[in-house]
Amino acid sequence: MLKSIWNEWKKIGQELGPAFAGLNLVAGVAIVARFLQGLLPGPTLNRAISEVLVAVVLGLYIRNALGVSPRFEPGVQFSLQRILRLGIILLGLRLSLQDVAATGVTALVLVAVCITIALLMAYTAGRLFKIPARLAALIGVGTAICGNSAIVATAPVIEAQEDDVSFAVATITLFGLIAVIFYPIVGHVAGLSDRVFGLWAGTAVNDTSQVVATGAAYSPAALDVATVVKLTRNTLMAPLIVLIGLVYSRASQRKLAGKAAEAAHLTLGKLVPWFVLGFLALSLVRTGGVVAGILPQNVDKPGALQSAGAVLKFADEMAKFCILMALAGVGLGTNIQSMRKTGFKPFIVGLCVASILAVVSLSLILFAGLV
C-alpha cells in the first residue's frame, strides 16, 4: 500500500506541469462562480442555488458555447481526479470515526439493496429496448456503483466495445449532471433533512464528483453524509466486478475467467484507495483531538483550542474550494455535442434506471427506518 501511495505521488508530480494552464482556468471558473453566487439576493435563493451548481453551469457554458483549447484538458482532468480526491481527504477533518462508522453501517444495507435494483433494472430495460447486453450492464454498473470508474473497470471483464463504453459514460454523465441540478431542488421542496438528503444523494447519484456536487449544493452536513455513503459504495466495486466476470464467463469460460481474475487483482488493490485512507486518517485525527498539537496532555494549554479551531476552519475552506474546482472541471469537461451522437435508446435505459433508483432509494430511507 505504501508503494502504491508513493507511485501516486510520483504521478501527481509528473502531471502538474502539463496541468498548470488548465488548473488556472478551473480555478478562475471556481472563483467567478463563488463571486456570482454571492450576488444572489435573499437567503432562500442563495441556499437553493449553490456555488457548486453555478460552477458546473458556468463550466458547461464555457466548454460548449465558447470552446476549451486542448492545452487546458490536462488541468481539467487533474481537477476531476486529483483535486477532488484532495477535497475528500480534507473532509475527513469534519467527521469523527464514530460518525463515519454509524453512517457507513446504515449505508451498507441501503447500498446493497440499491445496487441489486439498479442492475436488475438495467438488465430488464436493456432487453425491453433491445440494446446490447454489455452496454446495459455498463449502464447498470455505472449507476449502481461509482459512475465512470466502474464502467471503465468493468468493460474489459465483459469484453465491451469502445462504443459501448462511450455510450455508457455519456449516459451516466448526463443523468449525473441532471441529478446535481434537480436533487437539491427536490430536497428543498420536500423539506428533507440534511441526513436524509445525504443518504439519498450518496446512494442514488452516479459518479463521485456528482455525489459531492449534489451534497455540497444542499448543505455542508448533507455533503458529509453523502461522501461517507459514496465511499461505502465504492468499496463494493471490486467484488461486484468479479461477480459480473463470473456471470459472463459462461459464454467464454476460460477467456473471461482470466479477465475476471485480472480485474479482481487490479480492483482489489484499489478496494481501499489512498484518498479513502487519507479521509479515514484525518477522521482519526478528528476523533482523537490530535489537531494543531492538541494531545491529551496539553489540551488545557492556553490557545490550544483556538489553534485547533483555526486549523479546522482552514482545512474546511480548502476542502470546499477543492470541491468547487473539481465541479468546475466537471462542467469544463462535459461535451454536450458528443452526447447527442449517442442515440436515444441508451439514454432511455439510463433514465429508467436512474429514476427508479432515485424513487426506491428515497422510499427506503424514509419508510424503512434507515435514517
Secondary structure, DSSP 8 states (H G I E B T S, - for coil): -HHHHHHHHHHHHHHHHHHHHHHHHHHHHHHHHHHHHHT--SHHHHHHS-HHHHHHHHHHHIIIII---GGGHHHHHHIIIIIHHHHHHHHGGGS-HHHHHHHHHHHHHHHHHHHHHHHHHHHHHHHHTT--HHHHHHHHHHHHTTTHHHHHHHTTTTT--HHHHHHHHHHHHHHHHHHHHHHHHHHHHHT--HHHHHHHHHHHS-SHHHHHHHHHHH-HHHHHHHHHHHHHHHTTHHHHHHHHHHHHTTTSHHHHHHHHHHHHHHHHTTSS-HHHHHHHHHHHHHHHT-STT--TTTTTSTTHHHHHHHHHHHHHHHHHHHHHHHHHHHHHT--HHHHHTT-HHHHHHHHHHHHHHHHHHHHHHHHTT--
